[in-house]
Amino acid sequence: MLYALNHEGPFYRLEVRPDGFEIVSQFRLLKKGRGPYISHPVICGGRLYVRYDAYLYCYDIRATKGD
């Protein structure tokens, strides 16, 4: 899986294949700051961290039952 952040705010989880990719899931970051989303996301300890302007977002991306 690959996590990709668009500069306008959509965040994608992609399944990458030799012939391309498929969007598995997506969500939009909250727009609290100014300007484009240009930070590099970080995954650590089952959490996805994304900085935007003066804000730091943290998402729990650990697998749950049923995944």
Jmol script that loads the backbone (N, CA, C; Angstrom):
load data "model"
ATOM      1  N   MET A   1       0.832  -1.176   0.000  1.00  0.00           N
ATOM      2  CA  MET A   1       0.000   0.000   0.000  1.00  0.00           C
ATOM      3  C   MET A   1       0.883   1.248   0.000  1.00  0.00           C
ATOM      4  N   LEU A   2       0.379   2.281  -0.618  1.00  0.00           N
ATOM      5  CA  LEU A   2       1.074   3.552  -0.709  1.00  0.00           C
ATOM      6  C   LEU A   2       0.109   4.643  -0.259  1.00  0.00           C
ATOM      7  N   TYR A   3       0.577   5.544   0.587  1.00  0.00           N
ATOM      8  CA  TYR A   3      -0.214   6.682   1.020  1.00  0.00           C
ATOM      9  C   TYR A   3       0.244   7.892   0.217  1.00  0.00           C
ATOM     10  N   ALA A   4      -0.706   8.609  -0.380  1.00  0.00           N
ATOM     11  CA  ALA A   4      -0.375   9.749  -1.232  1.00  0.00           C
ATOM     12  C   ALA A   4      -1.227  10.949  -0.849  1.00  0.00           C
ATOM     13  N   LEU A   5      -0.578  12.099  -0.684  1.00  0.00           N
ATOM     14  CA  LEU A   5      -1.269  13.339  -0.331  1.00  0.00           C
ATOM     15  C   LEU A   5      -1.244  14.288  -1.518  1.00  0.00           C
ATOM     16  N   ASN A   6      -2.416  14.722  -1.956  1.00  0.00           N
ATOM     17  CA  ASN A   6      -2.538  15.698  -3.021  1.00  0.00           C
ATOM     18  C   ASN A   6      -2.326  17.091  -2.433  1.00  0.00           C
ATOM     19  N   HIS A   7      -1.746  18.007  -3.167  1.00  0.00           N
ATOM     20  CA  HIS A   7      -1.458  19.354  -2.651  1.00  0.00           C
ATOM     21  C   HIS A   7      -2.721  20.150  -2.293  1.00  0.00           C
ATOM     22  N   GLU A   8      -3.912  19.687  -2.716  1.00  0.00           N
ATOM     23  CA  GLU A   8      -5.162  20.371  -2.392  1.00  0.00           C
ATOM     24  C   GLU A   8      -5.899  19.740  -1.207  1.00  0.00           C
ATOM     25  N   GLY A   9      -5.346  18.658  -0.625  1.00  0.00           N
ATOM     26  CA  GLY A   9      -5.938  18.104   0.586  1.00  0.00           C
ATOM     27  C   GLY A   9      -6.423  16.672   0.546  1.00  0.00           C
ATOM     28  N   PRO A  10      -6.800  16.107  -0.611  1.00  0.00           N
ATOM     29  CA  PRO A  10      -7.207  14.704  -0.593  1.00  0.00           C
ATOM     30  C   PRO A  10      -6.023  13.791  -0.263  1.00  0.00           C
ATOM     31  N   PHE A  11      -6.291  12.787   0.550  1.00  0.00           N
ATOM     32  CA  PHE A  11      -5.285  11.809   0.940  1.00  0.00           C
ATOM     33  C   PHE A  11      -5.754  10.457   0.427  1.00  0.00           C
ATOM     34  N   TYR A  12      -4.889   9.717  -0.237  1.00  0.00           N
ATOM     35  CA  TYR A  12      -5.270   8.449  -0.854  1.00  0.00           C
ATOM     36  C   TYR A  12      -4.457   7.293  -0.297  1.00  0.00           C
ATOM     37  N   ARG A  13      -5.100   6.149  -0.181  1.00  0.00           N
ATOM     38  CA  ARG A  13      -4.409   4.888   0.105  1.00  0.00           C
ATOM     39  C   ARG A  13      -4.520   4.084  -1.179  1.00  0.00           C
ATOM     40  N   LEU A  14      -3.370   3.761  -1.760  1.00  0.00           N
ATOM     41  CA  LEU A  14      -3.327   3.136  -3.076  1.00  0.00           C
ATOM     42  C   LEU A  14      -2.758   1.725  -3.004  1.00  0.00           C
ATOM     43  N   GLU A  15      -3.315   0.848  -3.798  1.00  0.00           N
ATOM     44  CA  GLU A  15      -2.712  -0.470  -4.005  1.00  0.00           C
ATOM     45  C   GLU A  15      -1.948  -0.378  -5.321  1.00  0.00           C
ATOM     46  N   VAL A  16      -0.652  -0.595  -5.254  1.00  0.00           N
ATOM     47  CA  VAL A  16       0.204  -0.442  -6.426  1.00  0.00           C
ATOM     48  C   VAL A  16       0.409  -1.802  -7.077  1.00  0.00           C
ATOM     49  N   ARG A  17       0.255  -1.837  -8.391  1.00  0.00           N
ATOM     50  CA  ARG A  17       0.411  -3.067  -9.186  1.00  0.00           C
ATOM     51  C   ARG A  17       1.354  -2.783 -10.351  1.00  0.00           C
ATOM     52  N   PRO A  18       1.881  -3.815 -10.978  1.00  0.00           N
ATOM     53  CA  PRO A  18       2.774  -3.592 -12.124  1.00  0.00           C
ATOM     54  C   PRO A  18       2.113  -2.803 -13.256  1.00  0.00           C
ATOM     55  N   ASP A  19       0.783  -2.919 -13.398  1.00  0.00           N
ATOM     56  CA  ASP A  19       0.097  -2.237 -14.492  1.00  0.00           C
ATOM     57  C   ASP A  19      -0.554  -0.913 -14.075  1.00  0.00           C
ATOM     58  N   GLY A  20      -0.297  -0.460 -12.850  1.00  0.00           N
ATOM     59  CA  GLY A  20      -0.873   0.807 -12.399  1.00  0.00           C
ATOM     60  C   GLY A  20      -1.212   0.771 -10.922  1.00  0.00           C
ATOM     61  N   PHE A  21      -2.274   1.449 -10.531  1.00  0.00           N
ATOM     62  CA  PHE A  21      -2.671   1.474  -9.130  1.00  0.00           C
ATOM     63  C   PHE A  21      -4.193   1.575  -9.031  1.00  0.00           C
ATOM     64  N   GLU A  22      -4.702   1.261  -7.843  1.00  0.00           N
ATOM     65  CA  GLU A  22      -6.132   1.375  -7.559  1.00  0.00           C
ATOM     66  C   GLU A  22      -6.289   2.132  -6.247  1.00  0.00           C
ATOM     67  N   ILE A  23      -7.230   3.075  -6.207  1.00  0.00           N
ATOM     68  CA  ILE A  23      -7.523   3.788  -4.967  1.00  0.00           C
ATOM     69  C   ILE A  23      -8.335   2.863  -4.073  1.00  0.00           C
ATOM     70  N   VAL A  24      -7.777   2.518  -2.909  1.00  0.00           N
ATOM     71  CA  VAL A  24      -8.436   1.634  -1.957  1.00  0.00           C
ATOM     72  C   VAL A  24      -9.337   2.446  -1.037  1.00  0.00           C
ATOM     73  N   SER A  25      -8.849   3.590  -0.587  1.00  0.00           N
ATOM     74  CA  SER A  25      -9.646   4.480   0.263  1.00  0.00           C
ATOM     75  C   SER A  25      -9.105   5.893   0.135  1.00  0.00           C
ATOM     76  N   GLN A  26      -9.906   6.850   0.607  1.00  0.00           N
ATOM     77  CA  GLN A  26      -9.471   8.244   0.567  1.00  0.00           C
ATOM     78  C   GLN A  26     -10.220   9.052   1.615  1.00  0.00           C
ATOM     79  N   PHE A  27      -9.607  10.159   2.011  1.00  0.00           N
ATOM     80  CA  PHE A  27     -10.242  11.100   2.910  1.00  0.00           C
ATOM     81  C   PHE A  27      -9.640  12.473   2.664  1.00  0.00           C
ATOM     82  N   ARG A  28     -10.266  13.498   3.198  1.00  0.00           N
ATOM     83  CA  ARG A  28      -9.791  14.864   3.002  1.00  0.00           C
ATOM     84  C   ARG A  28      -9.328  15.423   4.342  1.00  0.00           C
ATOM     85  N   LEU A  29      -8.152  16.028   4.349  1.00  0.00           N
ATOM     86  CA  LEU A  29      -7.658  16.697   5.550  1.00  0.00           C
ATOM     87  C   LEU A  29      -8.468  17.957   5.812  1.00  0.00           C
ATOM     88  N   LEU A  30      -8.624  18.298   7.069  1.00  0.00           N
ATOM     89  CA  LEU A  30      -9.328  19.527   7.421  1.00  0.00           C
ATOM     90  C   LEU A  30      -8.528  20.730   6.937  1.00  0.00           C
ATOM     91  N   LYS A  31      -9.200  21.736   6.466  1.00  0.00           N
ATOM     92  CA  LYS A  31      -8.543  22.947   5.952  1.00  0.00           C
ATOM     93  C   LYS A  31      -8.598  24.019   7.028  1.00  0.00           C
ATOM     94  N   LYS A  32      -7.592  24.047   7.906  1.00  0.00           N
ATOM     95  CA  LYS A  32      -7.536  25.053   8.955  1.00  0.00           C
ATOM     96  C   LYS A  32      -6.464  26.103   8.682  1.00  0.00           C
ATOM     97  N   GLY A  33      -5.437  25.731   7.961  1.00  0.00           N
ATOM     98  CA  GLY A  33      -4.335  26.651   7.707  1.00  0.00           C
ATOM     99  C   GLY A  33      -4.482  27.342   6.363  1.00  0.00           C
ATOM    100  N   ARG A  34      -3.351  27.825   5.845  1.00  0.00           N
ATOM    101  CA  ARG A  34      -3.335  28.531   4.568  1.00  0.00           C
ATOM    102  C   ARG A  34      -2.384  27.844   3.604  1.00  0.00           C
ATOM    103  N   GLY A  35      -2.654  27.983   2.324  1.00  0.00           N
ATOM    104  CA  GLY A  35      -1.756  27.483   1.297  1.00  0.00           C
ATOM    105  C   GLY A  35      -1.949  26.015   0.985  1.00  0.00           C
ATOM    106  N   PRO A  36      -1.084  25.482   0.100  1.00  0.00           N
ATOM    107  CA  PRO A  36      -1.199  24.077  -0.298  1.00  0.00           C
ATOM    108  C   PRO A  36      -0.641  23.134   0.766  1.00  0.00           C
ATOM    109  N   TYR A  37      -1.027  21.885   0.656  1.00  0.00           N
ATOM    110  CA  TYR A  37      -0.497  20.824   1.521  1.00  0.00           C
ATOM    111  C   TYR A  37       0.817  20.361   0.895  1.00  0.00           C
ATOM    112  N   ILE A  38       1.940  20.648   1.546  1.00  0.00           N
ATOM    113  CA  ILE A  38       3.222  20.302   0.935  1.00  0.00           C
ATOM    114  C   ILE A  38       4.144  19.512   1.865  1.00  0.00           C
ATOM    115  N   SER A  39       3.662  19.077   3.007  1.00  0.00           N
ATOM    116  CA  SER A  39       4.523  18.331   3.931  1.00  0.00           C
ATOM    117  C   SER A  39       4.612  16.861   3.511  1.00  0.00           C
ATOM    118  N   HIS A  40       5.598  16.176   4.058  1.00  0.00           N
ATOM    119  CA  HIS A  40       5.761  14.748   3.812  1.00  0.00           C
ATOM    120  C   HIS A  40       5.096  13.979   4.944  1.00  0.00           C
ATOM    121  N   PRO A  41       4.135  13.115   4.632  1.00  0.00           N
ATOM    122  CA  PRO A  41       3.491  12.321   5.675  1.00  0.00           C
ATOM    123  C   PRO A  41       4.484  11.340   6.291  1.00  0.00           C
ATOM    124  N   VAL A  42       4.260  11.000   7.559  1.00  0.00           N
ATOM    125  CA  VAL A  42       5.116  10.060   8.274  1.00  0.00           C
ATOM    126  C   VAL A  42       4.232   8.999   8.923  1.00  0.00           C
ATOM    127  N   ILE A  43       4.653   7.737   8.833  1.00  0.00           N
ATOM    128  CA  ILE A  43       3.965   6.647   9.516  1.00  0.00           C
ATOM    129  C   ILE A  43       4.902   6.122  10.584  1.00  0.00           C
ATOM    130  N   CYS A  44       4.405   6.063  11.824  1.00  0.00           N
ATOM    131  CA  CYS A  44       5.198   5.577  12.948  1.00  0.00           C
ATOM    132  C   CYS A  44       4.253   4.957  13.979  1.00  0.00           C
ATOM    133  N   GLY A  45       4.529   3.744  14.399  1.00  0.00           N
ATOM    134  CA  GLY A  45       3.743   3.100  15.435  1.00  0.00           C
ATOM    135  C   GLY A  45       2.280   2.917  15.075  1.00  0.00           C
ATOM    136  N   GLY A  46       1.984   2.681  13.803  1.00  0.00           N
ATOM    137  CA  GLY A  46       0.610   2.484  13.383  1.00  0.00           C
ATOM    138  C   GLY A  46      -0.191   3.769  13.248  1.00  0.00           C
ATOM    139  N   ARG A  47       0.498   4.892  13.248  1.00  0.00           N
ATOM    140  CA  ARG A  47      -0.180   6.179  13.118  1.00  0.00           C
ATOM    141  C   ARG A  47       0.400   6.961  11.939  1.00  0.00           C
ATOM    142  N   LEU A  48      -0.484   7.668  11.263  1.00  0.00           N
ATOM    143  CA  LEU A  48      -0.111   8.507  10.139  1.00  0.00           C
ATOM    144  C   LEU A  48      -0.102   9.958  10.619  1.00  0.00           C
ATOM    145  N   TYR A  49       1.039  10.627  10.468  1.00  0.00           N
ATOM    146  CA  TYR A  49       1.186  12.019  10.894  1.00  0.00           C
ATOM    147  C   TYR A  49       1.326  12.902   9.649  1.00  0.00           C
ATOM    148  N   VAL A  50       0.561  13.991   9.646  1.00  0.00           N
ATOM    149  CA  VAL A  50       0.621  14.941   8.537  1.00  0.00           C
ATOM    150  C   VAL A  50       0.615  16.351   9.113  1.00  0.00           C
ATOM    151  N   ARG A  51       1.580  17.165   8.714  1.00  0.00           N
ATOM    152  CA  ARG A  51       1.623  18.554   9.156  1.00  0.00           C
ATOM    153  C   ARG A  51       1.056  19.431   8.056  1.00  0.00           C
ATOM    154  N   TYR A  52       0.256  20.410   8.469  1.00  0.00           N
ATOM    155  CA  TYR A  52      -0.275  21.380   7.529  1.00  0.00           C
ATOM    156  C   TYR A  52      -0.296  22.736   8.218  1.00  0.00           C
ATOM    157  N   ASP A  53       0.468  23.689   7.701  1.00  0.00           N
ATOM    158  CA  ASP A  53       0.605  25.016   8.287  1.00  0.00           C
ATOM    159  C   ASP A  53       1.058  24.845   9.745  1.00  0.00           C
ATOM    160  N   ALA A  54       0.342  25.339  10.710  1.00  0.00           N
ATOM    161  CA  ALA A  54       0.735  25.219  12.125  1.00  0.00           C
ATOM    162  C   ALA A  54       0.048  24.033  12.811  1.00  0.00           C
ATOM    163  N   TYR A  55      -0.574  23.141  12.053  1.00  0.00           N
ATOM    164  CA  TYR A  55      -1.348  22.031  12.610  1.00  0.00           C
ATOM    165  C   TYR A  55      -0.667  20.697  12.327  1.00  0.00           C
ATOM    166  N   LEU A  56      -0.802  19.764  13.269  1.00  0.00           N
ATOM    167  CA  LEU A  56      -0.312  18.404  13.090  1.00  0.00           C
ATOM    168  C   LEU A  56      -1.494  17.466  13.262  1.00  0.00           C
ATOM    169  N   TYR A  57      -1.765  16.678  12.233  1.00  0.00           N
ATOM    170  CA  TYR A  57      -2.867  15.717  12.263  1.00  0.00           C
ATOM    171  C   TYR A  57      -2.292  14.330  12.511  1.00  0.00           C
ATOM    172  N   CYS A  58      -3.012  13.522  13.278  1.00  0.00           N
ATOM    173  CA  CYS A  58      -2.585  12.154  13.567  1.00  0.00           C
ATOM    174  C   CYS A  58      -3.775  11.231  13.350  1.00  0.00           C
ATOM    175  N   TYR A  59      -3.568  10.180  12.540  1.00  0.00           N
ATOM    176  CA  TYR A  59      -4.605   9.217  12.226  1.00  0.00           C
ATOM    177  C   TYR A  59      -4.124   7.827  12.600  1.00  0.00           C
ATOM    178  N   ASP A  60      -4.959   7.070  13.288  1.00  0.00           N
ATOM    179  CA  ASP A  60      -4.656   5.685  13.627  1.00  0.00           C
ATOM    180  C   ASP A  60      -4.941   4.831  12.405  1.00  0.00           C
ATOM    181  N   ILE A  61      -3.918   4.225  11.814  1.00  0.00           N
ATOM    182  CA  ILE A  61      -4.099   3.442  10.592  1.00  0.00           C
ATOM    183  C   ILE A  61      -3.848   1.957  10.819  1.00  0.00           C
ATOM    184  N   ARG A  62      -3.789   1.563  12.104  1.00  0.00           N
ATOM    185  CA  ARG A  62      -3.614   0.136  12.389  1.00  0.00           C
ATOM    186  C   ARG A  62      -4.839  -0.626  11.912  1.00  0.00           C
ATOM    187  N   ALA A  63      -4.602  -1.846  11.458  1.00  0.00           N
ATOM    188  CA  ALA A  63      -5.703  -2.695  10.993  1.00  0.00           C
ATOM    189  C   ALA A  63      -6.633  -3.011  12.151  1.00  0.00           C
ATOM    190  N   THR A  64      -7.920  -3.029  11.879  1.00  0.00           N
ATOM    191  CA  THR A  64      -8.917  -3.406  12.860  1.00  0.00           C
ATOM    192  C   THR A  64      -9.563  -4.714  12.443  1.00  0.00           C
ATOM    193  N   LYS A  65     -10.315  -5.327  13.309  1.00  0.00           N
ATOM    194  CA  LYS A  65     -11.008  -6.562  12.970  1.00  0.00           C
ATOM    195  C   LYS A  65     -11.903  -6.298  11.773  1.00  0.00           C
ATOM    196  N   GLY A  66     -11.828  -7.204  10.814  1.00  0.00           N
ATOM    197  CA  GLY A  66     -12.632  -7.040   9.610  1.00  0.00           C
ATOM    198  C   GLY A  66     -11.841  -6.477   8.436  1.00  0.00           C
ATOM    199  N   ASP A  67     -10.639  -5.923   8.693  1.00  0.00           N
ATOM    200  CA  ASP A  67      -9.786  -5.409   7.591  1.00  0.00           C
ATOM    201  C   ASP A  67      -9.026  -6.535   6.948  1.00  0.00           C
TER     202      ASP A  67
END
end "model"
wireframe off; spacefill off
backbone 0.3
color backbone group
